[in-house]
């Protein structure tokens, strides 16, 4: 199992550009999440999904969009990049069934800089 | 809004010293997790505590969940340079969405 994979690992955008951050998991998890982490800070939830075709906003959704057409993939879209979106983005997944007590499995992150 | 506050935010100690990191909230959580994150990587789960008053040990790390399930602590005995990293606590508000509330993290630096 590769777990949770994210691409790209690094990206520099100019203000106003758009891009899609890719996230794929091979654990057949229904639940997937996108977080951003600013320097020296914890994780803030952007969007999450409880299954294919179902998404919902987290704590900081403005400026982002998501889609979930398959169980495996959960891409995050930035339409008009702004300097405030400079951050490290993490994708995570989990499965609430059983006794996992909500452990989340994280990808390696995408470091995004908007100039 | 449920919040988790960690303290201290930054800790720099010498190898062999002991330390405790705290994670506090005014809200009750059904479970609380501790993650460790190394530079350039995603967080990795260390432990989950689910019962008020529960104590779990992982080698030199001791985790405790408060009796009222509103707070937790992580104690490291005889810290080693390999313990260096960002420690995050995360609470499950039991909203059945799988969402976790994360603290802002504690950056630990253990100097040889």
Interface residues (C-beta under 8 A of the other chain):
Chain A: X4 X31 X33 X35 X40 X41 X42 X43 X44 X45 X48 X50 X56 X58 X90 X92 X94 X96 X101 X102 X103 X104 X106 X107 X108 X109
Chain B: X6 X9 X10 X31 X33 X40 X41 X42 X43 X44 X45 X48 X50 X88 X90 X92 X96 X97 X98 X99 X100 X102 X103 X104 X105 X107
